Amino acid sequence: MSLNVGDSAPDFLLKTGFTEEDAIVLNDYKDKTLVLAFFPLAFTGG
């Protein structure tokens, strides 16, 4: 799947711990401003 500038992000779940309650779900932020940032080379030594 690819996204273009201006496309809505698909709903996803980001596990932050061992339980389902320790997760971030994109849909929880519906109708709010949210900035997503990805750092693919962070902590890779490259």
MOQUIZI-V185303 format. One record per residue. N is the residue number from 1. OMEGA is omega in whole degrees, -180 to 180 (NA if undefined). Layout:
BEGIN
N/OMEGA + N/OMEGA
END
This chain:
BEGIN
1/175 + 2/179 + 3/175 + 4/178 + 5/179 + 6/178 + 7/173 + 8/178 + 9/176 + 10/179 + 11/177 + 12/178 + 13/179 + 14/-180 + 15/180 + 16/-179 + 17/-175 + 18/-177 + 19/179 + 20/179 + 21/179 + 22/-177 + 23/175 + 24/179 + 25/-177 + 26/-178 + 27/177 + 28/-177 + 29/-180 + 30/-180 + 31/174 + 32/176 + 33/-178 + 34/177 + 35/176 + 36/179 + 37/179 + 38/180 + 39/-173 + 40/-179 + 41/180 + 42/177 + 43/179 + 44/-180 + 45/-178 + 46/NA
END
